[in-house]
Amino acid sequence: MIKHIFSDMDGTLLDKVGGISATNAQAIYRLNTPFTLVSARAPMEMDFAMDRLQLKDPQIAFNGGLIFEKNESGMNVLSENPIDNGTVETIFKLIKDEFPEISISWYGLEHWYSERNDQGTALESRFTNLLPDIVTQNEFLDSDDTRVFKIMMIIFDEEELQAVGKAILDLNSDLISIQRSGTYYIEVTSNKAVKSTGIQFIMDREGLKKDELVAFGDSQNDIPMFEAVGYPIVMDNAPKNIKELAKYVTLANHDDGISYAINNYLPTIQA
């Protein structure tokens, strides 16, 4: 019996314009099964989805870097793994010295920060309907709360993007995880921020077994999540190598793939 469902957001639950269709929402409502979003997004960027789906269960942000519950007073943090502060400073300095023109921003627990508004932050704002708090890196590092859960670089030139990724890899830090999360995006989180880590936390908390779990996803950073559950369900818009990991391949995110899987695959799994 399936006792918990996990789902990526972008390219999976969300449609092409970043919304949740009525069809998907209704299918999730009818489930009456705990449903956890597992996203590279910050909690503030997940908030609309939690409200739309009326989610009260633990949620996983920053690819597993933060596990939290939403409550009336805001957020109850269950587990957190920010990036090591020294590593944050090293990456800030690297980008400022070698790639000063690229768009770099970062996320604390409840805020998105950048030194300036630029083409990159404008792109991210279109996806999230949020604006960054403008602050210098030095001002941020001198503040009372310097926890950074994600550093995000948005780079529109492929050659430069590759160079930035290599420069960060060349730091040889075993304290960080580096992901290319989209055509223009490089994201850095703690090495402990892995989607499977968040799932394991919830499994331990609720006494769940692997074969009682379903996960929906579409991309490379969903692989640890797929490995942590008994029933990985992959969207049709996913690359071929990701589909090869699936127990089932459902319709694309823009074709209500989650609703289709709930209606057509879950009854088979539950049988």
Secondary structure, DSSP 4 states (H G I P E B T S, - for coil): ---EEEE-IIIIIS-TTS---HHHHHHHHHH-S-EEEB-SS-HHHHHHHHHHHT--S-EEEGGGTEEEEEETTEEEEEEE-PBPHHHHHHHHHHHHHH-TTSEEEEE-SS-EEESS--HHHHHHHHHHS--PEE--HHHHHTSS---BSEEEEE-S-HHHHHHHHHHHHTT--TTEEEE--SSSEEEEEETT--HHHHHHHHHHHHT--GGGEEEEE-SGGGHHHHHHSSEEEE-TTS-HHHHTT-SEE---GGGTHHHHHHHHTHHHHH-
